[in-house]
């Protein structure tokens, strides 16, 4: 509700200037009608008044008056009702608790609040929605998303209170109690769910590597839990594609029981292997939805082998090896050049890193001949022999400098061949310098700079020639980068990402296909929309627009889904929506370039089971949230009395705001209308009475 008042104010002149304006209007009116006024006619007096008022108003405009609008806005308190819509609310409800009756009670409560407050209802799980429709199908509960949303959405509003109805079970995001100091409004917790564990056998989690190699054994660690089933036998059954089903059993010897069963399986065939893990049901379990999990293992032919040849032992070698082998796809062999390189099977390696090679101490022309057809990364530090470097490759011509120089790294914003995460990109500007004795250098072939020096000269560059990519790093000291990463973040993740992306880019050969279709990512959860992208090129590799692209998606159960891609800029996108858990293959086709082009691919949809792994309500967390914000901890039966509780809280009150705004009087249309009416009326009366 708002009330408006108008005032006239002056920015530069005193209000007393109105009197001279009136004087000018009267003088001008008398001068114009001085002869007619001697007749003492009412008409002439009226015409004189019209002219005097018109001229006074025009003079008044010369004072640049302002219209001040003062609005008094009344804002009622806002009450936000945040209802947990996750699956655990339904699965873990207490015996005898009627969810439909509770929802009806919540709607009536909202209607009562609407009389005195502004009310908004949110439902939340993995994300937050403006909705009071509940189906309890959300597969995650994320309090941090909820509180971040409330902080941003209602900033600057008269937020009276937040009513949080939940069971307190969170399985995504951070613990919200660490962020509640930002809240100035009380959170009133409505405790749903049951704190008494029900009779249940469940798979709490499965620990496994997502990648295995053909013919190798791999391990699954199945973490089991049970409550109130002491004396029963838990049997876990494993079904894996290409392998016979088998099981293990274990006795449950405690009321609140935990145990881990280890299974060894063999990677029997290439591709994605589906494994179903099931704890066979026991009598009178509260739910069977947490008895089964399905996982997927990517079975690869072999690891990518990287050969790291070095001039001499150096801390960089350990940093590179550990950084790459943190990714299970890589296996690194470190070899310090000592004349025994002839025993190395170079054909087994997909990429070679040359650290300070060639050098005066270690140079073998035969070695460089064997690796010339492989992707290479030259790390040019303090011991490189630049004259020999010019002989073993023809992409870069260099000279040796006179002294050691240090070069700080900077990310080249014009490099688009691959992207880094924000944390990795942000780390680069904080890294220590690399050292080198390189002098002048010139690239013979076209190159791309990934990292540059502060003066924008190359620091890490790539040259692609004859479908083979070679990298040049102008300095040594990568071990310092790894240490700095750990010093700043307590992990090596950003360093490992930078190194892995560089090696991946060097390893990948140029894609010459004119039609490409691929998923945005290879693994989706069953509550995520499946997104596929496609690209079409003509014979000179220019993007083809307005192509019609059809795709058929096949599940591992044989079901077929058919879609059409939608143009998005120069490329194409398909949002296939949600799909059930399973392995999917797709075949995309187009005739956009005169003949049919086909692209194939695969993706996985994994089932989210977090909401069924814990069904015991965490009312302690809800109590802590209420206490930290000055709120209250209540139960669903307290909804009837919550109205009066809100009225007792002094911080929940209506607020009045005074909003002031200024505008030039000359900008008001009604003021011009008054001037035109005065002028028109005077002209009409003069015309009608023959004075004109």
N, C-alpha and C positions, 0 to 999 in steps of 0.2 A: 504494500500500500504506500502511495506517495502523495504528498500535498505540495502545491507549487505556489510561490509568491514572486511577483515581479517588482523590481525597483529600478529607477533611473539613476545612474551615477555618472560622474565625469572623471575622465582620466587626467586632463591637463588644466581645466578651467574651474573657477569657483562657481557655485550654484547661483551666486548673485548676478552672473552674466545673463541670467534669464530676463532681468529687468531691462537692460539695454535692448534685448531682442524684442520685448514687448513694446518698448519705446519706438524702435525702428518700424515695427508693424503698424502702430497707431499713426506715426508721422506719414508713412507711405500711404495708408488708407485715407488720411485727411487730405494729403496733397492730391490724390486721385479723385476724391469726391468732394472737394472743397466747395465747388459751385452748387452741387446738388444738395449738400447738407444745409445750405441757407434756406431751402424750401421746407425744411423740418418735416419731411415725409418719412413714415415708418419704413417704407421700402428702401429709401436711400440710407437710412441708419443701419438697416440689416445688411445691405450691400457693403457699406463701410466696415461693418464688423467682420463679414466674411473675408474681405481683402486684408484687414489688419491681422486676423488670425492666421491666414495663409502665409503672409510675409513673415510673421513672428515665428511660425514653425520652420520656414526655410532658413531664417537666421539661426534658429535653435540647432538645426542640423550642422551648421558651421562650427559649433562647439564640440563636435564629435562625441555626443552623449552615448553612453553604453547602457544596455538593458541587463541588469543583474537578475538572474533567475535562481531562486533559492527553493530547493526541493527538500522536503523532509521525508525520508524513506524509512518505513518501518519494516524490519526484517524479523520474521518469526524464527525461533530456533529450528535448526535442521536436525532431524533424527535419522540416522542411517541404520537400517536393519540389514545386517549381512548374514545370510543363511548358507551354511555349508551344504553343498549339493553333491558331495562325493558318495561313492558306493558304500563306504564304511558306515555311514549313517543308517542305511537300511539293513546292512549285514549285521551290525553290532547292536541293534536296538534291544533294550531290555525286554524281558518276557512280560507280555501284557501291555506294552507301550503301543498306542495306536497312532501311527504316523499321520493318517488322514485327519484324525481328530485334532492332532497338534497343528497341522497346516491350517485347518479351519479356525482354530484358536488364534493363530498368528495373523490371519487375515482380519479377524474381528479386532484384534489389538491394534493393527495398523489403522483401521477405520476410526477407532476411538482417538488415536493420536492425531489424526488429520484435522480434528476440530481445533486443536491448540498449537500444532506444530506443522512444519513442512516435513514430509516424510518421503524418503527414497528407499527402495528395496533392492538389494544386490544379492545375486547368488554367486558362489565362487567354488572353485575346485582347482583345476590347473590354471584357469584364467578367471577374470571377473566379468560378470554380465549384469546389465540392468534388467532384471527379471524376477518375478515372484512365482514363476512356474518351476516346479521342482520335480525331477525324475530320479535323482540319486544315482546317476550314471557316470559322473566325473571320475576319472581313473587316477587322479592325484589330488592332494590337498596342499595348497601353498599359501600359508598365511602371509609371507613376505610380499607376494604379489598383491594380496588384498590391501595390506596397510600402505604399500607404495601407491596403489591406485587411489585410496582415500586421501592420502597426503596431497597428491597432485590434483585430483578432481575437485576437491572442496577447499582448496587453498583460498583464503580470503573470505570464506563464507562463515556464517554464524552457526558453526557446527556444535550443536548442543551435546550430543552423545552418540556413541556407536553401540548398537546392540548386536553382539556377536553370538550367533547360535551355532554351536559346533560340538563335536565330540573330542576336540583337542588333538586328534591324531594327525600329525603332519608328516609327509613323506617327500616333500620337495621344498626348495628354497631354504632360507636361513631361519634360525630360531628368532621369532619376532620380539622377544623380551629385550634383546640388545638394542632395539631401535625405538622402543616405546617412549623414550625420554623426549622425542620430538612431538609427541601428542599432547595437546593442551585440553583435549576433550576426554571425558571418562569413557572407558569401554566397559559395558555391562555384559558379562558373559552368561549365556544361557547354556547350561551343561546338558548336552544330549549324550546318547550312547550309554554303555554299561561298563562300570569299572570292575565288575566281577567277571573274570575270564570264564568262558564257556567251554564245555567239553569239546576238544578239537585236536586234530592232528593236522599239521600244516608244513609246507615247504617254505621256510623263511627266506632262503636265497640260494642261488647256485653260482659258485665261483668257477670260472672257466676262461680260457683264452679264446677269443673270437676267431683266431687263425690257427690252422694246423697244416702240416705238410704231408703230402701223399705218402702212405706207407708207414708214417710215424705213429707212435702211441701218444694220446693226450689224456688229460685228467679232468674229471668233473668232481667238484666237492659240493655235495648236496647237504645244506644245512637244514636240519629238521627241528621241529618244535612240537610239543604236545602239552595239553593241560587236562588234568583229571582223568588220565587214561593209564594210571600206574598198573603194571601187571599185564598190559596188552603188548602185542608184538606189532611193530611197525615194519611194513614191507614196502620197499621202494622198487618200482619196476622201471626199466630203461628200454625204450624203443628207439633205435637209430636206423636211418635209411642205409641199406646195404649190410646191416649186421643183424644177427639173431637177437631177439628180446632176452633179457636176463634181469635178475633182481637180487637184492640183498635184504636181509632182515635184521632187526635189532630189538631187544626188549626195552620197553619203557619202564624205568625203575624209579621214577620220581613223579610227584604230582605236577610240578612245573618243570618240564623236561626239555633239554636241548642236547643235540648230538649231530655229528657230521659223518656222512658216509662218503667214502672215496671210491670212484669208479674209473677204471682205465679202459679207454676205447681206442680203436684203430681208425685212422683216416683212410677209408677203403676206396673212395673214388673222388675224382676231382669235382669241384663245384661246391654248392651249398648243401651241407648235410643237416637235415632236420632231426632233432633229438627231443623226444617227449619223455619227461620225468614225472612219474605219478606215484604218490603215496597212497596205497590202496585204502579205501574207506574203512573206518571202524564204526562200530555200532553207536548210534545216537550222537554223531558229530553235529556241531552247531551249523557248520557250512562245509560243503565239499568244493567250493570255488577256489580254495587255497591249497588243494591237494595235488594240483597238476601245474606244471610249467613246461612251456615249449621254448627251446633255444635253437639257435642256428650257428653252425660252425662253417667258416669259409675254408675249404680245403684247397691249398695251392700246390703247384707242382714242386716248387722249391723256393728257398729264400733268394733274394737278390744279393749276389756277392759283390762286395766292393773291395778292390785292392788298394791299399794305402802304402805307396812306396815313398821312402824318406831318405834324405841325405845322411841323417844321423839321428840318434835319440833326441826327442824334443817333447815338451809337455803338450804341444798341440796334438800330437798323435793320440794320446789318451783321450783328450777332449773330443776329437773327431770320432774315435771309435765308440766311446760311451754315448755320445750324442746320437749317432746313427743307430746303434744297437738297442737304444731305448724303444725304437720302432721294430716290432717283431719281424717285419718284412726284410730286414737287412742283416747281413753277416759280413763282418769286416776282418780282413787279414792285413796285419801290419808287418811290413818287411823293410828293414833298414838295409840300404844298398851296401853289399859287401862282396859282390862277385858271384853270389850263389843264386842270382835271379833266373838263371837258365833252368832251374828245377821247378819254377812256378808254371802251373798250367794256366796261361793267360786266357785261354778260351773259356774258362769257367767263370770269369768275372765280367759283369755287365758294365762296370765303370772303374776308372783308375784315377786316384788322387795322387798327384806328384808334389810332395812337400820338399821345397828347396832343391828340386831336381830340374834339369841336370846341374851338377856341380863339378868343380874341379876335382874333387875327391871321387865322385861316383858318376860315371857317364858310360853308358853302354848303348851304342847305336843299335844293336840287335834288339834290345828291350824296347826302344822307342819304335822300331819297325813293327814289332808284334802288337803294339797298342794303338797304332795310328788309326785303325778303323773303329776304335772304341771312344765313347764319350770320355773326356779328360777334364780334370780341374787342376790347374797349375797354381800352387801356393808359392808365391815369389817373395821369400823372406830375405835373410841376411847372407845366405850361403849359395844363392843361385849364381850359376855362371851364365851371364846374359848372352855372351857370344855363342855358346853352345845352344842356348834356348832358341836363338834365331835359326839354328840349323835343324832342330828337331820338329819345328812347326813353322808354318808359313802364314799365320794369321796375324801375328804381332811382331813388330820390329822394335828392339829395345837397346838401350845402352846402360852401362853401370854408372851409378852416381858417385860422387866424391865422398859422401858421408851418409851415415844412417839418418833416416828421417822417420818421424812418426805421423801417422795420418788418422784423424778422427773420422768415424763413419757417419754418413748421412743417407737416409732413404731417398732414392730418386722418385719423386712423385709422378714422373712421366713414364714409369715402368708398369706395364699392365699384363705381363705374361703370366703372373700368378699373384695371388693376394695373401697378405699376412693378417692374422688376427690383430685386434687393436692392442693387445698386450705385447705381442711380438714387435709390432711396428713402433710402439711407444718406447720399447727398450733400446732400439738402435741408437737414438740420440744420446743415451746415457752410457754407452759402452766406451771402454778405454781405447786408445789408439792402437793401430797395427804398425809394425816396424818393417822397413825395407831399405835397400840401397839402390833401388832403381833410379835411373836418370831419366832421359827423355825416352818416349815411346810413341809409336804410331800403329794404329790398327790398319792392316792391309785390306780387311774385309769389313762389311757393315757389322756393327756391334750394338748391343743393348746394355745400358748401365743399370744394374740393380742397386748397388750402393755407390755413392760418390764421396769425394773428399769435401771439406768445407768450401773449397773453391770450385766445386762441381766437376772436377776432373775424375775420371774413372777410379773406383776402388775395387769393385767386383763386377766384372763384365762378362757377357756371353756373346759368342760368335756362332752363328748357325750357317754351315756350309755343307752342301751335298748331303743334306738330311742328317747331319752329325753336329752336335752342339759341344763346344769347348768353352770352359770357364777359366777366367784369369783373376786371381785374387792378389792384389798388389800389396802384400804384407803378411807377416806372421804375427802370432800372439792371440790365436783363437782361444787358448786356455784362459786368458784373462777375461774374455767375454763370458765364458761359462761360469767362472767364479763370480763375476759381477752380477750375472743373472740370479745366482743363488743368494748373493748378499742382499739384493733388492727385494726378492720375492720368496725366499726360502725354497725355491725349486729351480730346475733347469728347463722348464717347459718351453719358454720363449726361445732359448738358444737351440734346443732340439728342433723346434718348429722351423726356425730359419734354415738350419743345416739340412733338414729333411726336404724342405721345399726346393732348396738349391739342387740337391742331388736328384730329386724327382724330375725337375725341369731339365737337367742335363741328360737324364736317362730316356726321356720321352722323345720319340721320333715324331716328326711333323705329320699331322693327320691330313691326308690328301683326299679324304672322302668328301663327296659333294653333298651328301645327305647324312646328317647325324641326329640321333635321338637318344636321350639319356635322362636318368632320374637326377633330381637335384642332389639327393644323397642316396646311399645304397641301403640304409636301414631306417625304417620308420616305426613309430609306435602306432598302435591301432586307434589312437585318438588324434592322429595327425593326418592332415590332408596330403594325398599323394600328388606331387608336382613333377611333371616331365617337361623337359625343354627339347626343342628341335631347331636345327639350322639347315638351310638349303642354299647351295651355291651353284652358279653357272660354270661354264668351261674356263672362264678367266677368274674364277673364285670371287665373284661379286655376289653379295647376298641377293637371293630371289625373294621378292615380296609377293604377297597375296597367293601363296601356294596353298593347295588343299592337301592336308596331311591327315591320314586316317591311322588309327592305332588299335590293335587288338591286344588286350591284356588277359593272360591265362593264369589261373590259380593252380596250385599244386593238386587241387581236387578235381581239376578239369573244367571249372566254370570259366566262361568267356565274358569279357566286358569290352564293349566297343565305344570308341570316342573319336572326336575330331579336334585337332589342335586349333588354337586361336592365335591370330597374328598379334605380336607384341613388339612394336618397333620393327627392326630388321629380322627378328627371330620369332619363334613360336612357343606357346606355352599351353600346357594342359593341366587343369586342376581336376583330378579324378575323384576327389573327395575321400571319404573314409573307406577302407577296405578291411575285411577280417584278417586276422593273423595268418601268415603263411608265406610261402615262396611264390613269387610271381615272375613270369617271363612275358615280354612284350615284343610285338612285331609292328613296326611303323612303316607305312608305304606312302609314296608320293609320285606323281607323274609330272611334276612342275617343270622339269628340264627336258621334256620330250620323250623320255622312256622311264619305266618304273624303277625307282630307287627303293631299297629296303634297308632298314636299320633294326637291329635286335639288341635286347638288353635284359637285365634282371634286377629285381629289388626285393627286399624282405620287409614284411610287416610283423613286428613283434608285439605280443600281447602284454599289456600293462597289468601287473598283478599286485602292485603295491598296496592297493586298498583292501586286499583280502589277507595280507600277510599279518596285519595287526588289527584286531577288532576290539581290543580292550581300550576303553576310552581313557584319555589323558586329562582328567579334570584338574590335576595339579597345574598344568600349563595354563588352563583357562583362569584359574584362581590367581596365578602370578600376573597374568595380563591385566586382570581387573584391579589388583592391588597396586600395580605399577602406575596406573593411570587415574587412580582415585575413583574407580568404578565399583561395581558390585558383582558378586558371584551368586547366580540364581539357577533354579531348575525350571523346566517347562510349566509346572503347576503355578509358578510365581508370576506368570504373564498377567493374571487377573489383577494383581496388585502393583504391577510395574508402572502403571499410569501415575499413581499417587507418589511413588518413589521418585519419578522424574520431576514432579512438581516441587519436591522438597530440596532438590539440588539448586543451590543459589547460582551456579555458573550457567545453568540452562535458563536463559531469559531473553526476552525480546529486546532488540537493539534498534535505536533510532539513529539514522545517519543524516547529516546535513550536506547535501550536494549543491555546490554553487557553480554557476557558469555565467560567462559574459559574452555579449554579442553586440555589434554596432546597431544602433537604432535604425540606421539607414538600410540594414539588411532585412528589416521586418516588412513583409508584404502588406500587412494591414495598415501600416503607417502610410505607405504610398497610396493605399486605397483612400485614406482620409484626405490626403492632399488633392487627389483627383476629384473626390466628391465635392470638396470646397470650391475648387476651380470650376467644375462643371455646373454646380448650382449657381454660382455667381454669373457665369456666362448665360445660363438659361434664363435667369431673371432679367438680366439686362436685355437680352434678345426679345423676350416676351413683352417687355414694357417699352421697347423702342429706344432704349438708351444707347444701343450700339449703332 
